[in-house]
Amino acid sequence: GYLGSAATVIGLMCAYFGGLDKASLERQTSLVANLLIFSLIVAFILLAVRKGVAVYETFIEGAKEGFTTAIGIIPHLVAMLVAIGVLRASGVLDQALNVVRLAVDAIGIDGRWVDALPVALVRPLSGSGARGLVIDTMKNFGADSFAGRLACVIQGSTETTFYVLAVYFGSVGIKKTRHAIACGLAAEFAGFLGAVAVSYLFWG
């Protein structure tokens, strides 16, 4: 029920925003996004007060635990960042992009989304690495280009699956991740497809 309701609301929002002109679209989506973020923060605070939770004291305790967690994940973080650096410097991403571009051209479909594909490929590995590729995409194609916009949507629609598995699971000693990788990658793929579809709907 929750999933169906959420899908319906998202579909109605896409249909509504898809019919707006560029200026109205940017203005209204920005307003809605800000209201949602603010409402979420207020909802958490009100729910905590309703449950009798000491909000400020709990926040302070969480901040203290955050420092401890940060210290514990540093070794795993360094290892992951080194792996990402090797991947980018070796040219593997560029070669993969060329293969995908050739396949898309052979099929005969619109291949503008391929320019933002490196963000989707790196995002499961590193959030900072994906942000660097978002900046590179906007520098190469322009911040208001289709590739630049799509790269930003992909960045916000996907998660650092392997980063989470390597860093957070490793920091608490979880070695048997079971179905976490498969579920995470499935969510990554769904987020990527959704980002492409929404970007074509809004700016295609």
C-alpha positions in Angstrom: 0.0 0.0 0.0 2.8 2.4 0.9 4.7 1.6 -2.3 1.6 2.0 -4.5 0.7 5.3 -2.8 4.2 6.6 -3.2 4.4 5.5 -6.9 1.0 7.2 -7.5 2.1 10.5 -5.9 5.4 10.5 -7.8 3.6 9.8 -11.1 1.2 12.6 -10.5 4.0 15.0 -9.6 5.9 14.0 -12.8 2.8 14.6 -14.9 2.2 18.0 -13.3 5.8 19.2 -13.4 6.3 17.8 -16.9 3.7 20.2 -18.3 5.3 23.4 -16.9 7.6 25.8 -18.7 11.3 26.0 -17.6 11.0 29.0 -15.3 7.9 27.7 -13.5 9.4 24.2 -13.3 12.6 25.4 -11.6 10.7 27.8 -9.2 8.1 25.3 -8.1 10.4 22.2 -7.7 12.8 24.3 -5.7 10.0 25.4 -3.4 8.6 21.9 -3.0 12.1 20.5 -2.3 12.8 23.1 0.4 9.4 22.5 2.0 9.9 18.7 2.1 13.3 19.0 3.7 12.1 21.4 6.3 9.0 19.4 7.0 11.0 16.2 7.5 13.3 17.9 10.0 10.3 19.3 12.0 8.6 15.9 11.8 11.6 14.2 13.4 11.7 16.7 16.2 8.0 16.6 16.9 8.0 12.8 16.9 10.9 12.7 19.3 9.1 15.2 21.6 5.9 13.1 21.4 7.9 10.0 22.4 9.4 11.8 25.4 12.9 11.8 23.9 15.3 14.5 25.1 16.1 15.9 21.7 19.1 18.1 22.4 20.8 15.6 24.8 20.2 12.8 22.3 21.7 14.9 19.5 24.8 15.5 21.6 25.2 11.8 22.3 24.8 11.0 18.7 27.5 13.6 17.8 29.9 11.9 20.2 29.3 8.5 18.7 29.8 10.0 15.3 33.4 11.0 16.2 34.1 7.4 17.4 32.6 6.0 14.2 34.7 8.4 12.0 37.9 7.2 13.7 37.0 3.6 13.1 36.2 3.9 9.4 39.3 5.9 8.5 41.4 2.8 7.5 38.6 1.4 5.3 38.0 4.9 3.8 41.7 5.2 2.8 41.7 1.8 1.1 38.5 2.6 -0.8 39.8 6.0 -2.0 43.0 4.5 -3.2 41.0 1.9 -5.2 38.9 4.7 -6.7 42.0 6.7 -7.7 43.5 3.7 -9.4 40.3 3.0 -11.3 40.1 6.5 -12.6 43.8 6.9 -13.4 43.9 3.6 -15.3 41.4 4.7 -17.9 39.0 1.8 -17.3 36.0 4.2 -17.0 36.8 5.8 -20.3 37.1 2.5 -22.1 33.8 1.3 -20.6 32.1 4.5 -21.7 33.3 4.1 -25.3 31.9 0.5 -25.4 28.5 1.7 -24.2 28.5 4.6 -26.6 29.2 2.2 -29.5 26.4 -0.1 -28.4 23.9 2.7 -28.1 24.8 4.1 -31.5 24.4 0.6 -33.0 20.9 0.3 -31.5 20.0 3.8 -32.8 18.6 5.3 -29.6 19.3 8.7 -28.0 22.7 8.5 -26.4 23.0 11.8 -24.6 22.6 10.0 -21.3 25.9 8.2 -21.9 27.8 11.4 -21.1 26.6 11.1 -17.5 27.2 7.4 -17.2 30.5 7.7 -15.4 28.7 9.2 -12.4 26.4 6.1 -12.2 29.4 3.8 -12.5 31.5 5.5 -9.8 28.6 6.4 -7.4 28.3 2.8 -5.9 32.0 3.0 -5.1 32.6 6.5 -3.8 30.4 9.5 -3.2 33.3 12.0 -3.4 34.5 10.4 -6.6 31.0 10.7 -8.1 30.8 14.3 -7.1 34.1 14.9 -8.8 32.7 13.3 -12.0 29.6 15.5 -11.7 31.8 18.6 -11.6 33.8 17.3 -14.6 30.6 16.6 -16.5 29.3 20.1 -15.9 32.7 21.6 -16.9 32.8 19.7 -20.1 29.1 20.0 -21.2 27.8 22.9 -19.1 25.9 23.1 -15.9 22.6 23.6 -17.8 23.3 20.9 -20.4 21.3 17.6 -20.4 24.4 15.7 -19.3 25.1 18.1 -16.5 21.6 18.0 -15.2 21.4 14.2 -15.5 24.7 13.8 -13.6 23.2 15.7 -10.7 20.0 13.7 -10.7 22.0 10.5 -10.8 24.1 11.7 -7.9 21.0 12.3 -5.8 19.1 9.1 -6.9 21.8 6.5 -6.1 23.9 5.5 -3.2 27.4 4.4 -2.4 26.6 0.7 -2.1 30.2 -0.7 -2.1 31.4 2.1 0.1 28.8 1.3 2.7 29.6 -2.4 2.6 33.4 -1.9 2.8 33.4 1.0 5.3 30.5 0.7 7.6 30.1 -3.1 7.6 33.8 -3.4 8.0 33.9 -0.9 10.9 31.5 -3.0 12.9 32.9 -6.4 11.9 30.2 -7.6 9.6 31.8 -10.1 7.1 28.8 -12.0 5.8 26.7 -9.4 3.9 24.3 -12.0 2.4 22.0 -10.3 0.0 23.1 -6.7 0.7 25.2 -6.4 -2.5 22.5 -7.7 -4.8 19.8 -5.6 -3.2 22.0 -2.5 -3.2 23.0 -2.9 -6.8 19.3 -3.5 -7.8 18.4 -0.2 -6.1 21.3 1.5 -7.8 20.1 0.4 -11.2 16.5 1.4 -10.4 17.8 4.8 -9.3 19.8 5.2 -12.5 16.9 4.3 -14.7 14.6 6.6 -12.8 17.1 9.5 -13.1 17.3 9.0 -16.9 13.6 8.8 -17.3 12.9 11.9 -15.1 15.6 13.9 -16.9 14.2 13.1 -20.3 10.8 14.0 -19.0 11.9 17.4 -17.6 14.7 18.4 -20.0 14.5 16.0 -22.9 
